[in-house]
Amino acid sequence: MEAFHIGMCRELVVQTGPEHTAQFFYRNLPRVFATPFLAGLMERVCAELMDERLQPGEQSVGGFLQLKHTAPTPLGMNVTVTARLTAIDGPKLTFALEARDEVEKIGEALHERYIIKAEKFNARVAAKAGQRHEA
């Protein structure tokens, strides 16, 4: 599998549906594609790009997302999210993202993800969960 390099791209296309509405988060919101779902798709496309190239025992986690959701999308339209790797700094990878529906650009983001050792990360999470029970 090819290593990470600046300029790598990946695209994700999702048809929006009732399960993606802003009303999922609060009833008095418009019945359109919700910003949290856009954020999730942006994280997903980056994670997919990374996952194909990680070594056994590695995973990725998000650490930063700066998102602008600039236009509404009616439910039923496809949303296409494109991620481009813009920087590599050790285990930190930075992505520029753009989202479009079938008519126009609907958002953009900057996202940072980190390569982690799954075993070490899971041990840390388990230790933290144990601290909760001690409190």
Phi, psi and omega in degrees: 000144183287146179285170177289141173210150180303137179098349178302141181229155172211147181235146178226132178240128180227133174275124181285147180215184182304332180288351181256009185287150175298334179293347174297328183267330178197135188297327185264050175237160181297154178271072179224173177299126188275145177304316179300327177289324175299315178301318179297320177295322179295317177295318182299313184296324177291317179298321178296315179301315181291318187302326180293345187239359180286152177279159176306136180088357178256151172220179174232152175227148176279145179232342183201138175214119174246113191236136169243119176256106196256350181206146179283152176236122176296144177297142183105339178279152172282142172243129178248124179246128179244129178248138176230126179288122185249341181203148176229123179225087185063235181280356182264125176245136181246136183236142167259134183234149173224140177237139179225146167261197184285353184244319189204172172291132182244351180181166176210158182203162169241129185224134175247134176232153182239139172279128180234159170272115188301318183297315180295316180298312182296325177295320179295318179296317180296320178297320179294318178298322178295325178294326180297319182289336180282337185287000000 
